[in-house]
Amino acid sequence: MAEALLRRVVPDWRDRRAVALKLAQVVWLAAVWVMLWGTLSPADMLAGVLVALLILVVLPLPPAPVEGRLHVLSLLQLFGLLAAQMVRSSVQVAWFAVRPAAPPLSAVLRAKVSVKSDLVLTLLVDAMNLVPGTVVLDIDTDRRLLYVHVIGVGSEKGVRNFYRDTKRLERLFVLAFERDSEWHASPLHGDDRTPVDQKERR
């Protein structure tokens, strides 16, 4: 019974990266619990850990393939670039709202990215959606194409700036999570595709 419950949390304890990912989920869920209560005490922290374990046992999250290695320095650079893009885009969107001129031209642009992991692709899309003025409307996971609604692309310079910022963001995601020398496909890689999708890829 106990072994079956443990396997619902971590199917394979020999996979150190999978164990590390589950521990991170426990820490995150416990932190959310503490923030909801608004007090930091040993009792709240212990209760948060117990609630997190209960959630992982009763409502286990779908397995997320871990296919690379985290590089903290590149991750910090990624946070810095994302923060800079958010500040710059916020100022730009605010100016578009108050300037005495016609509304800026917007368009849906297609960007091809080279990230290999679906998990990292999801993180990249989430990061792009955090930047004011850009919203990812659709994702072609097979061809790694993003369709993004962008504000302020009424000139070639605006279009070039969008593609430049996207490539910079993508590059830091690759350096932070899935460098070629360290990346290996997980057994779960591609399992989320339907049989029809897999047949079409053949």
C-alpha angles and dihedrals in degrees: 000000000000091000091051091052091049091052089055087061100040116007093195120029090188090069100087095189092052089051090049090051092052091048089052089052090051091050092047095048091046090050091051089051092051092047091051091054092044096218131095111217135136090251093053092046092050091047089050092054091049092049090048091052090047091052092049091050100041098032105023115194116237113267113268113207113236105208106158143028129264118243110198097199092053089045090055090049088050091053090049093050092046091050091050092049091048093051094046093046092046090056091046094050091046090053091049088054097052105029117108096241143088118293113276119262114258129192143174109250128191118225126185116212130191102212110132104200121076088215093057090043089056091050090049092051091048090051092050090050089055091062110089113243097028128088125173105226102179140006127208099200095183095056095028093236124153123200107206131185106220130187122215102029098130092125138045088250091059091050092047090049091054094051091044092052092046092052092048091051092046092049093054092047089054092047092047100044117010118025113176093241092056105031121104128171115256119229084244093056108127096002091122092068119100121241088253091055092048091049091051091051089058 
